[in-house]
């Protein structure tokens, strides 16, 4: 089994880290540069930066802030939010991002996945899927979770893999910020149909939730925000608990 990754997420609004519940009720969680520096020191395997209002506000991701954060990191760094072209992807990779996370733009223009993976390599392209239970299926939401596309999430994930995405960032909108545990049913369903790595997002509240996402639902990585921002769980402690559960992790230095 490959080492499983622990990934803090910086949701950015107006240049600050924020966190809400079910994509609403955002509260301030600190300076993103300081948090990035802290997570790198604490042993995070990667860092994700999502400019969560960029698409709704129709503006580009904060390139200058990406540059500042990248200077603090020696771990892989994924950036998302309002990215709509290969030119913007190139700008972010040049600014220090290792990968880009694409969501609304690829729903509106799926060919962007093909173009981006061809130009930069699939390892740089993360397809972010915000999924919410709607009746008997999960459906894809875009624009920061504000717009239901009506797309079946499982079919969409299969399509983005076929088009060249190298990884899936799967967020359960039903669980986001609730700390009630990852949506294991959704995670398992996705892992049953895809062969690329899946990052579990939405619902982390305890170390056991992370263990369950990996052992029961086959997640390749677990992403969390508030439990790390407010130091409810320390990354080093979480890695120790994963190791004790026979889950391989990268050693912290």
MOQUI-V946257 format. One line per field, one symbol per residue. ss: DSSP state (h for helix, s for strand, l for the rest). psi: psi as a letter, one per 20 degrees, with the letter a starting at -180 (. if undefined). burial: I if it has 16 or more other C-alpha atoms within 10 Angstrom, else O. A space follows every 10 residues. Layout:
ss: ???
psi: ???
burial: ???
This chain:
ss: lllsssssss sssllsssss sllsssssss lhhhhhhhhh hhlllsssss slllllllll llhhhhhhhh hllllsssss lllllhhhhh hhhhhlllss sslhhhhhll hhhhhhhhhh lhhhssssss ssssllssss ssllllssss sshhhhhhhh hhhlllssss ssllllllll lllhhhhhhh hhhlllssss slllllhhhh hhhhhlllll sssslhhhhl llllhhhhhh hhhhllllsl lll
psi: pqpqqpoqpo pppkjqprpa pkjrlpqpjr phgggggghg hijqhrppoo nijgghjlrq qngghggggh hiqkqqoppr ojpjrhghgg ghhhiiqhrq ppeghhghnh ihgggghhhi qhiiopopoo qqpncjrpqp qalkjippii pphghgghgh ghijqiqpoo pohhipihkj qqnhgggggg hhiqiqqppp qoiphrhhgg ghhghhjkqh qpprfhhggj khpqgggghg hgghjkppqp qq.
burial: OOOIIIIIII IIIOOIIIII IIIOOOOOII OIIOIIIOII IOIIIIIIII IIIIIIOOOI IIIOOIIOII OIIOIIIIII IIIIIIOIIO OIIOIIIIII IIIIIIIOOI OIIIOIIOOO OIOIIIIIII IIOOOOOIII IIIIIOOOOO OIIIOIIIOI IOIIIIIIII IIIIIIIIIO IIIIOIIIOI IOOIOOIIII IIIIIOIOII IIIIOOIIII IIIIIIIIIO OOOIIIOIII IIOOOOIIIO OOO
